[in-house]
Amino acid sequence: MRIFKRSRDKPEKRAVDGKMQDFIKGVDVDDSGGVSSGVSVDEMKSMQTSAVYACVRLISETVASLPCFLYKREKENQEQAREHPLYEVLHDMPNPEMTSFTFRECMMASLLLYGNAYARIIRDKAGHCSELWYLKPQHMQVERDINTKKIKYTYSDDVQNKTIVYKPEQIFHVVGLSFDGVKGMSPIDQAREAIGLALATEEYGARFFGNGARPGGVLEHPGVLKDPEKLRQSWNKVYQGTRNSNKIAVLEEGMRYHEIGLSPEASQFLQTRKYQLNEICRIFRVPPHMVGDLERSTFSNIEHQSIDFVTHTIRPWLVRWEQAIYKCLLNEQERRLYYAKFNVNGLLRGDFATRMNGYAIARQNGWMSANDIRELEEMNPLSDELGGNEYLVNGNMMPIKSALQNIGGGNGEQKGNPNLADGGIASPTQ
């Protein structure tokens, strides 16, 4: 008995009947990556859409602008680990050629377009991460080694013109939305149809106005033309194009011009473009007002939409970054003491009146000092003589235990405070 093995990755060839063959022959199959609009869509092509460019730029710049600190745990306290080599890599310069902002902006753009971000890790003699070098995601292949069963990274270096295989401990990998936890999915690939329609509408609009904002038409001649191509070229030369818009056409020999096609209003061209803007914003989870669409934004809800952007859009990306740093850039011993964290307080500060009101509540309830508040406002600290580090509490509040000590069993007997009235509670100021 012979057993035939069939590859799972190879599609199975099946017989097709005559009717199915006739149907396949009648279907126009485009080579645009499976996009029905007929427009070729890939990660770089999608950036030509203003909505995609705006969303990618907004999220990338926001994440890149947030300060990222390395913290060290000290029992119940925490402090910035400025002495650790990784602190400077995350906060200042990951390598001699890039600032922290530029590096994280490139990494976030890769995440948003390709679903993955890669960087090569350079370690010092002690094993600490001392440099991070950005790697292009379109040149990286992630797969599991058949022999070792471990993940390996194969990179096609276009500068050195060679292929390099990296071990997992040599790559800093931030993974986007994934079904296997090994490699993220490209948002552009998953939303290919929506982005393709946006590109198609932009191309249609450009061609429409390039043809003088006039739809196609038919020239009718009562006789027989000897050279119709020459007439078409002369017509296009004189009457088409934005410079020739609204020119008066001169028709000879009884010719007539018949306009065909639908106007942009009839085909809802503008509505389609606006809808595609919201579709792309939905892909990247960006409020439309942050990319220039203020149709549904008001003074009362725009602040809450901005806070929602930080909470539901930026925060998940920051968590991916923090956990990737913990996994890839810290060794087993360092993970017990160190961790990375982004500071988003600047995005949630609100206006001046809102901040001052929050500071007043924190100051009166004793969990922020004057210097804590001045540090958040980037002001110089006050000296101890002025009480800059003192924590204050409201004077007319006291613990329940202290109040019960001054009341004798509920019968009005006074203990410890002769000024205490029957059943009353003494004020600390008395």
N, C-alpha and C positions, 0 to 999 in steps of 0.2 A: 504494500500500500504506500503510495507516494503522497507526501503532504506538501502543498504549495503554500508559500508564505507571500503575503501581499503587503507592500509598504503602506503604512497608515497615512503618510504624508502625500503619497502620489494619488491623484484622483483616479477613480475607477472608470474604465472605458466600457460603455454599454452600447448595445446595438440601438440604432435609431430607425424608426419606421419611415416610410416614404412621406407621410403627412407631416411628421415632425421635421424632416429635412427640408420640405417645402416651406415650412413656417420659419425655420432658421434662416433660410436664404432670403426671406422677405423682410427680415429684421435688420435695421441699420445698427451695427455694433461700432461704437466709437472707441478710440484709443486714448481717451482722456482720463484714465484711471477710474472708470466706472461712474463718472459724473454725468447725470442726465442733461445738464445744461450745455454740455459740449465744451466746457472750458477746462483746461488743464489746471489741476489744483495740487499743490504741494506746500511744504512748510514755508519756503521762501516766497513762492507766488502769492500765498495768502496774505503776506505782509503788504502787498500792494493794495489791499482793501483798507480803506481808512479806519473802519471800525476795528478790524483785527489789529492793525498797527497801534491804534489808540489804547486798546485794552492791554496788549502786551507791554506797551511802554508804561502805562499807568501802574500795573502790578509790579513790573520789574523795578521801576524807579522807587516805588514805595518800599518794597522789601530792601532794596539796596541802601536806602537812606536811613533805615532804622539802625541804631547802634546795637551791636552784638557783643556781649561780654562773656568772659569765662569766669565762672564763680567756683569758689572752694568752700566746701562744707566744714565748719568748725563746730562740732557738737550741735547745738541748737542755733548757732549763728551761721551767717554766710558773708563772704567778702569777695571782692574782685581779686582774681588770681593774676595780678599784673606780672609776677615773676615767672610765670609759666610761658614757654616759647609760643604756645598756641594762642595766647591772648593777643599778641601782636599780629599774628596771622589772621585772626578773625576780625579784629577791631581796626587795624591800620593798613597793613600791606601783606597780602598773601604771597606775593613774589616780587622781585625787584622791578618788574615791568607793569604791574597793575596795582591800583589802589583797591581798598576793600569795596568801595562803591562800584567800580568798574567790574570787578570780579563777580560780585553777587548779581549785578545787572545782567551780565552774560549768562550766568548760571540760570537765573530765573527766566530769561528769554528762551533758553534751551528747554526748560521744564514746560513752559507754556506752549511751545510749538511742537516739540518732539516727545514730551512726556518723561524725559530723562535729562539729568545734568551730570557731567563727569569732570573730574579733575584728578591729575596725577599727584600723589603724595610723596613729598621729599622729607625724609626723617634725618635727624642728627644722630650723633654717636650714641646718645642715651635712648634713642628710639622715639623721641618726641617729634611731632609734626612741626617742621620748620618752614615749609613752603607748600603752596598749592598752585598747580599749573592747569589752566583751563584746557579741556579737550573737546573737540567738535563732536556733537552727538551723532551727526549723520555719518561719521567715519568709524563709529564704535559698534561692535557686534558682541552681544552678551549671550553666552550659552553655557550649558553644563558639560563639563568634561566627562567623557564616557568612562575613562579609567578611574580617575580620582573622585568622581561624583561631586566635585566642587565647581563653583562658578568661575569662569575665566573670561577675561576681557580682551578681545582682539581689536586692535586699533590700527587703522590704515593711515599712517602719517604722510600727509601730502607734502610736507616740507622736506623731510628726509627721504621721501619716496621709498618707504619700506613698511612692513607690517610688524607690529610689536604685540606680544602677548603679555598681559599683566595679570598678576595674582590679585585676589580680592583685597588683600591688605595694602596694595599699592594704589588703589583707586578710591577716591571719595565720590560716592554715587548717591545722588538724591533721586528717589523714585517717585514718579507721579502716580496717578490712578492706575492700578494694575490688577490683573486677574490671577497672577502667579506669584507676586511679591518679588520677582526677580527683575523684571523690566516693565517700565510704565508704558501706557498706551498714548499715542499721539492724539491730542485733542483735535488737531487739524484733520487727521485721517478719519476720526470718528464723525466729525461734522463736515465732511467733504461736500455733501450736497448743498448745505446751507451756505457755505462759503463760496461754492461754485456759482450759486444763483446770484449772490452779491456781486461777484466778479462779472457775471454775464450782464447784469443790469447796468453796471458802471460802463462796460464796453458798449452796450446798446446806447446809453446816453451820450457817450463820447461820439459815436458814429452818427447819432441823430443830429447833434448840433454841428458836427463836422460836415454834414450834408446840407447845411443851411437851415437847419431846424424844419425841414420839409420831408415828409414821407416819400417813398418811391412812387413813381407815376408811369403812365404810358403815353407815348406820342403816337397819335393816329394820323396816318397819311391816306388821302383818298385814292392815291394811285399806287404804283409799285416803285419802291426805292431801289436804286441801283447799288448804293453803298450804305446800308443802315448803320454799320459800325462807325462810319465817319460822322454821321448825324449824331449818334450817341456821344461820341467823344467831344464834338463841338458843343453840344448841350451841357455836358458836365463841366466843360471848361468855362463856359460863360455864366451858367446859372447855379452851379452847386458850390458849396463852401460857405463859411461864415462871412467872408468878405463880399460875396455875391448875394447875400440874403436880401430879399425884398426887391430885387431887380425886376424890371418889367420885361417879360418874355415877348419876343417878336416871332410869331409863327407865320410861315409862308406856305404857299401852294395848298391852302385849305387844311393845314395840319391842325389838330386839336390835342390838347393836353388833358388827360384824365388822371386825377389823383387817386391812388389806391393806398390801402393800409389804414391802420387805426392811429388816432392821435394819442399822445402820451396820457391824456386825461381819460380817454376811452379804455385804454389798456391798463389804467391804474398804475402807471409807471412810478410816480412819486410815492404812492402808498406802498408799493412793493419794496422800494429802496428803504423806506422808513421801517417797514416790518423786518427786513433783513438786518437792519441795525440792531433792533431789539433781539433778534435771534442770536446774533453774535455776542451781544452783551450777556445773554442767557448762558451761552457756552462757557464764558469766562467768569460768570457770576459777578458782573460789574454793573452798578447802578447806571442807567443811561445818562443821568445828568453829569456824570463824571467824564463822559466822552463827548459832551456837547449837546445832548438831547434834553432840553429843559421843558418839554411839553407838559409833563405831569409832575414837575417839581415846583414847590412853593416854599416861601420863607419858613413856614411852620414845619415842613417835613424833610427839608433838605439836610438839616443837621442830623436827624435820626437816620436818614439814608447813609450818610457818611459814617456814622458809628456802626451801622449794620455792615457796611463794606469792610471795616476793620475786623468785626467780630466773625463774619461768615465767609469772607473772601481771603483776607490777609492772614488771619490767625491759623487756618489749616496749613497754609504754606510754611508759616514759621515753625509749626510743630514738626513738619517734615524735615526742615532744616536742622532743628535742634536735636531731633532723634538721630538723624544721619551723622551729625557731628559726634554725638555720643557713641555711635556704633563704629564709625570709620576712623575717627581721628584720635580717640582715646583708647589706651590699652586697658587690659582687665583691671590692673591695680588703680589706674587713674580714674576709672569709672566710679570707684567707691568714694572719691573725694571731689571730683570736678564735674561740672556740667555747664553747658552753654545756654544762654537765654537772651532773647531779643527784648528790647525795651520799647513798648508801644504807648507809653504814657503821653508822648508828644502828639500822637494822633487822636487821643481821647481827651485832650485838655479842654476843648470847647472854647467859648469866648471868655473875655476877661471877667465879666460878672459871674458866670457860672463857676470859674476857677476860684474866685475869691470866696464865694459862698461855700464851696467844698472845703477850702482851706480853713475857713472860720469854724465849720463843724468839727473838722479834725483837730483843730487847736483847742477848742473848748472841751472836747471829750478826752483829751490827754493822750492821743496816739500819734501826734505830730508836734515837733517843737518848731520854734521860729526858724532855726537853721535848716530844718528839714524842708520847710516851705521855701525858704530863700534859695536852697539848692535846686529845687525844681524850677524856680523862676530865673535861674542862672544869675543870682545875686551873691555878693560876698557874705560870708557868715558873720554873725555878731559874736563878740567876745563873751566869755563866761560872766564877766562883771555886768553885762547888760542882759544876762539871762537867755542867751541864744540857744542853749542846749537844755533848758528847763522845760518840763512837761507840766501843763496846767490842767486842772479839772474845775468843773463848775462848783462854786462854793456852797450852793444850797442842796447838794446831793451828798448822801452818805451811805455806807453799806448797811444792809438790814441787820447784820449781827451787832453792829455798833448801836443801832437803835434799840434792839431788844435788851442790850445790857443796861440801858438807861430806864427801862420799864420793869417794874417789879411784879411779874406774874399776871399782869393785866388788871390788877386791883387799884391801880393808881399810885402804888407805893413808889416813891422816888428813890433811885440809887445812883450815886456817883455824880449827879448834877442837881444842885439845889434850885437852880433856875428853871427846872423842867416842870411844866404844868401837868395836871392830871391827864394821863392818856396822851400827852403830846410828845413830839419828837424835837429834841434840841437841835439847834443849828450849830454847826462847827464854829461859827463866828461868835457865839455867846460865851 
